[in-house]
Amino acid sequence: MEDMNPAWITGEAREYTLQLFDGTRRRVYFTDTETAYPHGKLIVSRTDTEGVITLGNQSFIDMSGYQESELVGQPHSILRHPDMPAAAFQNLWETIRSGRQWHGYVKNLRKDGGYYWVYATVVPNVRQGRIIGYTSVRREPSRQKVVAAEAMYRDMR
Ligand SMILES: Cc1cc2nc3c(=O)[nH]c(=O)nc-3n(C[C@H](O)[C@H](O)[C@H](O)COP(=O)(O)O)c2cc1C
C-alpha cells in the first residue's frame, strides 16, 4: 500500500511505520485531532475475503477523508491507526474467518492524519455455505467505552 503523504496532513503530526500482517510496511502520519462520530449514522464498508475494500457508504467515505476511488480496491488496513494493537485484528480475522461475528472498538486513521473511534460489528457474508466477503457496520461508541478501549489497547501494545 502507498505510504501516507505529509502533504495530506492537517496540523502537527508524528510519523510511524506500520508493520502489516502480510509483511509489508506503510509509513503513516498521525495527529491528535479527533473527528466526532456523525450522530445517528451508520458507517458501513464491505470487503472481499482478503480484506480488500469493495464498497463503502457515504459516511464511510466522508469519515475517512479519502475519495471513494482511493478506497475501493485498497486493503482495509488503509485506515489502520498506530494505536491499534495487531492482536485486536488477529482476533477479528480469526473470528470472522470461522464464520462468527466480531464486535469491537476501533480507532481509525484519516487521510488528514486525524482519527475517529467507532464501535464495529463485522460479519461474514455467506452465499451457499461459503464466505464470499465481510461487512462492517459501525455505530457511535460511548465515551466511557472509548476511554476503556484506549487503556486496554495501550496495555496490549
Ligand atoms: C469488513 C472489514 C472491515 C474492517 N474495518 C477496519 C477498519 O475500519 N479499520 C482498521 O484498521 N481495520 C479494519 N479491518 C481490518 C483490516 O483488514 C486489517 O486487518 C487491519 O487494519 C490491520 O492490518 P493488517 O491485518 O494488515 O496488519 C477490517 C476488516 C474487515 C474484514
The ligand as an SDF file (V2000), in Angstrom:
LIG
                    3D

 31 33  0  0  0  0  0  0  0  0999 V2000
  -15.1630   -5.8050    6.8220 C   0  0  0  0  0  0  0  0  0  0  0  0
  -13.8780   -5.3860    7.4750 C   0  0  0  0  0  0  0  0  0  0  0  0
  -13.7660   -4.0910    7.9760 C   0  0  0  0  0  0  0  0  0  0  0  0
  -12.5810   -3.6640    8.5710 C   0  0  0  0  0  0  0  0  0  0  0  0
  -12.5210   -2.3870    9.0480 N   0  0  0  0  0  0  0  0  0  0  0  0
  -11.3620   -1.9330    9.5550 C   0  0  0  0  0  0  0  0  0  0  0  0
  -11.2460   -0.5750    9.9920 C   0  0  0  0  0  0  0  0  0  0  0  0
  -12.2030    0.2070    9.9600 O   0  0  0  0  0  0  0  0  0  0  0  0
  -10.0430   -0.1600   10.4550 N   0  0  0  0  0  0  0  0  0  0  0  0
   -8.9690   -0.9800   10.5260 C   0  0  0  0  0  0  0  0  0  0  0  0
   -7.9030   -0.5220   10.9530 O   0  0  0  0  0  0  0  0  0  0  0  0
   -9.0510   -2.2730   10.1350 N   0  0  0  0  0  0  0  0  0  0  0  0
  -10.2170   -2.7530    9.6580 C   0  0  0  0  0  0  0  0  0  0  0  0
  -10.3020   -4.0590    9.2610 N   0  0  0  0  0  0  0  0  0  0  0  0
   -9.1360   -4.9320    9.4970 C   0  0  0  0  0  0  0  0  0  0  0  0
   -8.1050   -4.8180    8.4020 C   0  0  0  0  0  0  0  0  0  0  0  0
   -8.4550   -5.7410    7.3780 O   0  0  0  0  0  0  0  0  0  0  0  0
   -6.6910   -5.1660    8.9220 C   0  0  0  0  0  0  0  0  0  0  0  0
   -6.6640   -6.4660    9.4630 O   0  0  0  0  0  0  0  0  0  0  0  0
   -6.1880   -4.1880    9.9830 C   0  0  0  0  0  0  0  0  0  0  0  0
   -6.2620   -2.8550    9.5330 O   0  0  0  0  0  0  0  0  0  0  0  0
   -4.7400   -4.4550   10.4080 C   0  0  0  0  0  0  0  0  0  0  0  0
   -3.9060   -4.5530    9.2980 O   0  0  0  0  0  0  0  0  0  0  0  0
   -3.0980   -5.8980    8.9880 P   0  0  0  0  0  0  0  0  0  0  0  0
   -4.0250   -7.0460    9.2120 O   0  0  0  0  0  0  0  0  0  0  0  0
   -2.6760   -5.7630    7.5630 O   0  0  0  0  0  0  0  0  0  0  0  0
   -1.9290   -5.9160    9.9220 O   0  0  0  0  0  0  0  0  0  0  0  0
  -11.4710   -4.5300    8.6690 C   0  0  0  0  0  0  0  0  0  0  0  0
  -11.5980   -5.8340    8.1630 C   0  0  0  0  0  0  0  0  0  0  0  0
  -12.7750   -6.2670    7.5930 C   0  0  0  0  0  0  0  0  0  0  0  0
  -12.8810   -7.6710    7.0740 C   0  0  0  0  0  0  0  0  0  0  0  0
  1  2  1  0
  2  3  1  0
  2 30  2  0
  3  4  2  0
  4  5  1  0
  4 28  1  0
  5  6  2  0
  6  7  1  0
  6 13  1  0
  7  8  2  0
  7  9  1  0
  9 10  1  0
 10 11  2  0
 10 12  1  0
 12 13  2  0
 13 14  1  0
 14 15  1  0
 14 28  1  0
 15 16  1  0
 16 17  1  0
 16 18  1  0
 18 19  1  0
 18 20  1  0
 20 21  1  0
 20 22  1  0
 22 23  1  0
 23 24  1  0
 24 25  2  0
 24 26  1  0
 24 27  1  0
 28 29  2  0
 29 30  1  0
 30 31  1  0
M  END
$$$$
